[in-house]
Amino acid sequence: MTRGTPPVEGRYTVGAVSTDDPNRHQRFETYGIRPGASFDVIREQPITILTATHLQVMLTQEDWETLTFEP
């Protein structure tokens, strides 16, 4: 899946994180959003994911667009 694709409910595996924002990078690391990690999108608007540790995390569209996903 390419960058910028709007999310739909389902399971995603992160291929890459492309951000120069240290705050976003730190937040992603805190929630385990890193290459190879998987999460479920449980709501499309606002973008809400369920992490591997069962935390619900809301992402902005800008957050989402920094992620690329494995097919």
Secondary structure, 3 states (H helix, E strand, C coil): CCCCCCCCCEEEEEEEECCCCHHHHHHHHHCCCCCCCEEEEEECCCEEEECCCCCEEEECHHHHHCEEECC
